[in-house]
């Protein structure tokens, strides 16, 4: 890679610093560099002139992060010398911070590579500390990542959970869950819940407070999730919760009432699932919005019963194929009067979806990903919490029991 070059012998990067007298109390004594915190009686005598070196790898450690393996910080002094090179002699170049107390490689280290590192730091009193380690970075094939929703910078409805799907099965769930922090500006406590070995969702007890900001800190880089699976991600994302909108579908009266911030916007006539293909009951979150999509019955167990290439204003409510969508093929008379669908919630619409006055177009324009659609009085059971982003259908105590923390 571009940040290493062969060398006959281990090269030393020397860094000249102006050593300043004095440092804060509480640093460890002795030449070892990162010993235990001293007792109170030894602080005045030794702490002021003993630098402490902190590295993001330990001597002999394997599976070290390629992003953090070469990082150096020093307390109680400044860095005077850093050497980092592969065991084959490839030198890694880096940069010293303006304070002289941190050093980092210019680029990520190579995967599955053995390194040797030497760091020297000096304090104002003249004492120096040297630390030498050898470590091996993680192989590229050993990494795991988590795709997540919602997206950074998005604005979502109050029902939107934070949902991670990992590309490898996780066995050390506590380590992985502990490396992800989800916090709301509203102060609502947030708890994670594992749906199997690859999916981890976070939500508060009740829907998010409207207009709150949610911060997701992902610190998975180097975290061991399972044998041969080490995290790669280290980033922070934020999304905003919009207004509170919850729409309630009554399958018995064939009506959907759309309530925003406590005020009813509209009551819309609908058609729900027919007796042979009823709609799930429960709280469902809009996870996807499509201005037009193909719906083929073969994909959801209704082969040969329908294949509509241009369903307008479709909003997904479940992984198994439940949508609320525009319907142009049903007679106007069915909306508000009978249930004829294969499990979806249908709203009156036109082919092509170009008439903004139609109920399907109106609801699509007035909905966000993360809005909640509640279905009641359908002759079916409640949707499973992991069928879509629908963890709200699980009792809070049960939700908390699925946390690994």
C-alpha positions as MATLAB code, in Angstrom:
seq = 'XXXXXXXXXXXXXXXXXXXXXXXXXXXXXXXXXXXXXXXXXXXXXXXXXXXXXXXXXXXXXXXXXXXXXXXXXXXXXXXXXXXXXXXXXXXXXXXXXXXXXXXXXXXXXXXXXXXXXXXXXXXXXXXXXXXXXXXXXXXXXXXXXXXXXXXXXXXXXXXXXXXXXXXXXXXXXXXXXXXXXXXXXXXXXXXXXXXXXXXXXXXXXXXXXXXXXXXXXXXXXXXXXXXXXXXXXXXXXXXXXXXXXXXXXXXXXXXXXXXXXXXXXXXXXXXXXXXXXXXXXXXXXXXXXXXXXXXXXXXXXXXXXXXXXXXXXXXXXXXXXXXXXXXXXXXXXXXXXXXXXXXXXXXXXXXXXXXXXXXXXXXXXXXXXXXXXXXXXXXXXXXXXXXXXXXXXXXXXXXXXXXXX';
ca = [
       0.000    0.000    0.000;
       1.069    3.576   -0.492;
       1.932    4.210    3.134;
       4.755    1.639    3.490;
       8.126    1.177    1.837;
      10.773   -1.558    2.261;
      13.742   -0.850    4.493;
      16.813   -2.866    5.324;
      16.485   -2.068    8.983;
      13.802   -0.680   11.229;
      13.600    3.048   10.554;
      13.075    5.510   13.369;
      10.932    8.572   13.071;
      12.421   11.138   15.446;
      10.265   13.964   16.618;
      11.872   16.962   18.288;
       9.721   18.634   20.869;
      10.186   21.482   23.290;
       9.794   19.874   26.689;
       7.681   21.988   29.004;
       7.956   21.730   32.759;
       5.035   20.586   34.840;
       2.047   18.319   34.258;
      -1.156   17.383   36.031;
      -1.073   15.052   39.010;
      -2.320   11.484   38.878;
      -0.077    9.793   36.280;
       1.482    6.432   36.985;
       5.034    6.131   38.325;
       7.935    4.175   36.960;
       9.495    3.589   33.549;
       6.801    1.175   32.373;
       4.681    4.039   31.100;
       1.118    2.861   31.759;
       1.139    1.446   35.265;
      -1.680    1.732   37.774;
      -2.724    5.092   39.204;
      -0.285    6.017   42.049;
      -1.235    6.212   45.680;
      -1.868    9.695   47.062;
       1.483    9.792   48.854;
       3.447    9.289   45.620;
       1.673   11.865   43.461;
       3.792   14.886   44.362;
       7.072   13.050   44.023;
       6.630   11.120   40.796;
       3.577   12.076   38.791;
       4.866   15.424   37.555;
       7.788   13.926   35.644;
       6.536   10.496   34.500;
       4.809   10.385   31.103;
       2.278    7.656   30.484;
       1.988    6.155   26.984;
      -1.341    4.769   25.826;
      -1.596    2.582   22.716;
      -4.610    1.063   20.978;
      -2.912   -2.321   20.774;
      -1.233   -4.559   23.320;
       1.962   -6.531   22.976;
       1.226   -9.826   21.257;
      -2.349   -8.857   20.400;
      -3.921  -10.323   17.280;
      -6.893   -9.093   15.222;
      -5.960   -5.463   15.866;
      -7.967   -2.771   14.070;
      -6.296   -1.379   10.956;
      -7.756    2.040   11.803;
      -6.655    2.264   15.432;
      -3.737   -0.136   15.750;
      -1.061    2.543   15.380;
      -2.610    5.287   17.481;
      -0.543    6.794   20.313;
      -1.502    9.206   23.093;
       0.604   10.417   26.004;
      -0.381   11.861   29.366;
       2.042   13.846   31.492;
       4.563   14.443   28.718;
       5.152   14.643   24.986;
       6.100   12.166   22.280;
       9.732   12.356   21.226;
      10.067    9.287   19.023;
       7.749    6.864   17.204;
       8.740    3.836   15.176;
       6.096    1.737   13.428;
       7.006   -0.819   10.803;
       6.038   -4.231    9.545;
       8.167   -7.169   10.624;
       9.333   -7.290    7.002;
      10.698   -3.751    7.230;
       7.955   -1.652    5.667;
       7.951    1.704    7.437;
       4.675    3.381    8.395;
       4.725    7.158    8.322;
       2.554    9.249   10.569;
       1.892   12.681   11.994;
       2.307   14.245   15.406;
      -0.478   16.395   16.797;
       0.074   20.091   17.476;
       0.184   19.378   21.222;
       2.853   16.710   20.845;
       0.701   14.312   22.836;
      -0.794   12.212   20.020;
       0.499   10.438   16.922;
      -1.381    8.620   14.178;
      -0.417    6.810   10.963;
      -1.051    8.682    7.715;
      -3.376    5.902    6.511;
      -4.970    2.673    7.681;
      -2.586   -0.184    8.392;
      -2.499   -3.258    6.164;
      -4.769   -6.175    6.998;
      -3.329   -9.433    8.356;
       0.109   -7.898    8.879;
       2.565   -8.128   11.778;
       3.943   -4.825   13.115;
       6.513   -3.684   15.640;
       6.122   -0.377   17.410;
       8.363    1.693   19.693;
       7.268    4.906   21.369;
       9.360    7.245   23.527;
       7.857   10.085   25.552;
       9.479   12.672   27.798;
       8.186   14.810   30.632;
       9.209   18.278   31.686;
      11.210   16.919   34.572;
      13.488   15.019   32.205;
      12.191   11.511   32.764;
      11.479    9.459   29.633;
       9.316    6.422   29.085;
       9.734    3.852   26.323;
       7.177    1.315   25.226;
       7.713   -1.475   22.688;
       5.026   -3.806   21.366;
       4.395   -6.222   18.540;
       0.917   -6.898   17.157;
      -0.911   -8.336   14.140;
      -3.810   -6.651   12.385;
      -7.121   -8.276   11.608;
      -7.548  -10.070    8.273;
      -9.953   -8.455    5.817;
     -12.064  -11.620    5.795;
     -12.542  -11.357    9.561;
     -14.420   -8.052    9.486;
     -18.148   -7.571   10.026;
     -20.375   -4.572    9.360;
     -23.886   -3.584   10.255;
     -26.207   -1.916    7.784;
     -28.614    0.344    9.612;
     -31.740    2.421    9.252;
     -32.709    5.261    9.344;
     -30.163    7.111    7.238;
     -27.893    9.825    8.577;
     -29.545   13.235    8.275;
     -33.029   11.895    7.564;
     -36.321   13.066    9.062;
     -38.585   10.223   10.132;
     -41.826    9.473   11.909;
     -42.150    8.836   15.629;
     -42.275    5.047   15.238;
     -38.914    4.630   13.502;
     -36.588    2.296   15.436;
     -32.843    2.190   14.936;
     -32.305   -1.181   13.274;
     -28.973   -2.903   12.558;
     -28.545   -5.957   10.347;
     -25.101   -7.578   10.570;
     -23.447   -9.454    7.724;
     -22.144  -12.134   10.120;
     -23.821  -13.951   12.988;
     -22.993  -12.326   16.326;
     -22.240  -14.507   19.348;
     -20.831  -11.844   21.682;
     -24.010   -9.789   21.691;
     -23.089   -7.834   24.805;
     -19.870   -6.524   23.267;
     -21.618   -5.471   20.075;
     -24.645   -3.902   21.734;
     -22.419   -2.050   24.213;
     -20.492   -0.526   21.313;
     -23.647    1.172   19.966;
     -25.157    4.088   21.876;
     -28.528    5.560   20.897;
     -29.558    8.775   22.645;
     -32.480   11.156   22.186;
     -32.488   14.894   22.818;
     -35.789   14.276   24.602;
     -34.002   12.217   27.250;
     -36.054    9.070   26.575;
     -34.181    5.924   27.696;
     -33.413    3.673   24.713;
     -32.959   -0.104   24.913;
     -31.703   -2.633   22.366;
     -33.362   -5.942   21.506;
     -31.858   -8.831   19.533;
     -33.970  -10.598   16.931;
     -31.679  -13.575   16.362;
     -27.937  -13.403   15.759;
     -27.892  -10.795   12.993;
     -30.467   -8.138   13.876;
     -30.390   -5.591   16.704;
     -33.083   -2.897   17.071;
     -33.194    0.051   19.480;
     -36.275    1.955   20.638;
     -37.674    3.831   23.635;
     -40.630    2.564   25.661;
     -43.070    4.836   23.814;
     -42.809    6.426   20.393;
     -40.097    9.051   19.997;
     -41.058   12.535   21.095;
     -41.917   14.675   18.083;
     -39.125   16.973   16.856;
     -36.408   15.258   18.894;
     -32.930   14.555   17.543;
     -31.558   11.009   17.809;
     -27.798   10.432   17.935;
     -26.372    6.997   17.153;
     -22.724    6.492   18.113;
     -21.297    3.386   16.455;
     -17.990    2.272   18.006;
     -17.705   -1.213   16.545;
     -14.216   -0.888   15.088;
     -12.108   -3.706   16.536;
     -14.957   -5.144   18.630;
     -15.056   -8.937   18.601;
     -18.559   -9.999   17.645;
     -17.792  -13.682   17.169;
     -14.912  -16.011   16.422;
     -13.343  -14.566   13.285;
     -15.639  -11.502   13.229;
     -14.315   -8.079   14.248;
     -16.147   -4.812   13.729;
     -15.089   -2.208   11.171;
     -17.325    0.788   11.856;
     -16.606    3.909   13.862;
     -18.979    6.767   13.109;
     -21.755    8.915   14.515;
     -25.061    9.462   12.732;
     -28.008   11.684   13.577;
     -31.591   11.815   12.421;
     -34.551   14.012   13.292;
     -38.004   12.934   14.365;
     -40.690   14.955   12.604;
     -44.245   15.620   13.682;
     -46.237   12.858   15.399;
     -48.513   11.069   12.928;
     -50.367    7.855   13.761;
     -53.000    6.503   11.374;
     -55.525    3.946   12.606;
     -57.155    1.501   10.193;
     -60.418   -0.056   11.330;
     -60.871   -3.125    9.147;
     -64.472   -3.559   10.341;
     -65.657   -0.051    9.398;
     -63.339    0.217    6.381;
     -61.962    3.575    7.491;
     -58.499    4.977    8.264;
     -58.238    7.968   10.609;
     -55.065   10.025   10.167;
     -54.104   11.931   13.342;
     -51.223   14.397   13.403;
     -50.063   16.056   16.614;
     -53.388   15.270   18.231;
     -55.542   16.613   15.405;
     -57.484   14.493   12.917;
     -56.342   15.419    9.413;
     -58.690   13.169    7.490;
     -60.757   10.020    7.678;
     -60.077    7.966    4.556;
     -62.212    5.112    3.161;
     -60.120    1.955    2.689;
     -60.343   -1.669    1.703;
     -58.451   -4.200    3.830;
     -57.773   -7.919    3.486;
     -60.581  -10.181    2.317;
     -61.750  -12.993    4.640;
     -59.420  -15.452    2.908;
     -56.383  -13.111    3.118;
     -56.847  -10.880    6.138;
     -54.622   -7.960    7.147;
     -52.357   -8.229   10.189;
     -53.492   -6.382   13.295;
     -51.048   -4.259   15.266;
     -48.730   -1.280   15.132;
     -46.836   -1.150   11.852;
     -44.130    1.288   10.791;
     -43.736    2.599    7.250;
     -40.281    1.353    6.233;
     -40.248    2.177    2.513;
     -42.051    4.571    0.141;
     -42.393    3.771   -3.580;
     -44.244    6.030   -6.015;
     -44.880    2.923   -8.138;
     -43.991   -0.740   -7.758;
     -44.810   -4.177   -9.108;
     -46.768   -6.494   -6.834;
     -46.666  -10.152   -7.820;
     -48.698  -12.584   -5.750;
     -46.101  -15.286   -6.354;
     -43.683  -13.506   -3.990;
     -46.067  -13.683   -1.022;
     -47.820  -17.014   -1.457;
     -50.584  -15.955   -3.870;
     -49.144  -17.262   -7.129;
     -51.445  -16.698  -10.090;
     -53.898  -14.523   -8.154;
     -52.458  -11.143   -9.103;
     -49.498   -9.484  -10.814;
     -49.846   -5.703  -10.988;
     -46.835   -3.952  -12.529;
     -47.678   -0.365  -11.539;
     -49.169   -0.189   -8.045;
     -49.122    3.528   -7.137;
     -48.124    5.178   -3.858;
     -46.961    2.018   -2.089;
     -45.667    2.201    1.476;
     -44.268   -0.965    3.041;
     -45.536   -2.046    6.462;
     -43.961   -5.511    6.764;
     -41.181   -7.651    5.376;
     -43.762  -10.263    4.394;
     -45.426   -7.964    1.883;
     -48.005   -5.838    3.701;
     -48.370   -2.356    2.185;
     -50.686    0.575    2.366;
     -51.028    1.633   -1.267;
     -53.130    3.215   -3.950;
     -55.627    0.953   -5.725;
     -56.902    1.871   -9.199;
     -58.314   -1.542  -10.228;
     -60.964   -1.837   -7.530;
     -64.397   -0.264   -8.065;
     -64.973    3.020   -6.238;
     -67.779    1.341   -4.344;
     -65.479   -1.011   -2.389;
     -63.607    1.747   -0.537;
     -65.274    2.322    2.791;
     -67.643   -0.609    2.282;
     -65.872   -3.958    1.847;
     -62.537   -5.743    2.213;
     -61.232   -7.251   -1.019;
     -57.416   -7.102   -0.838;
     -54.858   -9.878   -0.361;
     -53.793   -8.384    2.980;
     -52.768   -4.852    2.091;
     -54.593   -1.655    2.991;
     -55.876   -0.122   -0.244;
     -56.757    3.533   -0.875;
     -58.652    4.839   -3.864;
     -56.276    5.978   -6.633;
     -55.881    6.222  -10.410;
     -53.632    4.333  -12.795;
     -50.289    6.102  -12.915;
     -51.027    7.857   -9.636;
     -50.974   11.333  -11.198;
     -54.135   12.687   -9.565;
     -53.087   14.429   -6.338;
     -56.725   14.600   -5.186;
     -56.964   10.837   -4.819;
     -56.738    9.368   -1.308;
     -53.725    7.236   -2.229;
     -51.779   10.255   -3.485;
     -52.786   12.381   -0.491;
     -51.720    9.818    2.096;
     -48.412    9.183    0.305;
     -47.616   12.912    0.209;
     -48.487   13.313    3.890;
     -46.519   10.319    5.224;
     -42.936    9.869    6.363;
     -40.874    6.731    6.658;
     -41.248    5.911   10.336;
     -44.904    6.950   10.600;
     -47.141    4.460   12.386;
     -50.152    2.706   10.856;
     -52.229    0.801   13.417;
     -54.643   -1.898   12.177;
     -57.569   -2.953   14.372;
     -60.575   -5.248   14.122;
     -59.121   -7.482   11.411;
     -59.859  -11.182   11.683;
     -56.157  -12.004   12.032;
     -53.485  -12.141   14.717;
     -51.067   -9.359   15.645;
     -48.065   -8.980   13.364;
     -44.754  -10.406   14.660;
     -42.427   -7.722   16.078;
     -39.598   -8.673   13.695;
     -41.808   -8.705   10.576;
     -40.710   -5.267    9.419;
     -39.798   -2.528   11.879;
     -42.636   -3.468   14.171;
     -41.088   -3.987   17.593;
     -43.805   -1.818   19.132;
     -45.959   -4.953   19.221;
     -43.760   -6.388   21.967;
     -44.357   -5.542   25.635;
     -41.648   -3.312   27.137;
     -40.511   -5.855   29.737;
     -40.131   -8.472   27.020;
     -38.282   -5.970   24.857;
     -35.805   -5.232   27.632;
     -35.302   -8.950   28.248;
     -33.935   -9.197   24.702;
     -31.081   -6.819   25.472;
     -27.604   -8.267   26.018;
     -26.395   -5.456   28.252;
];
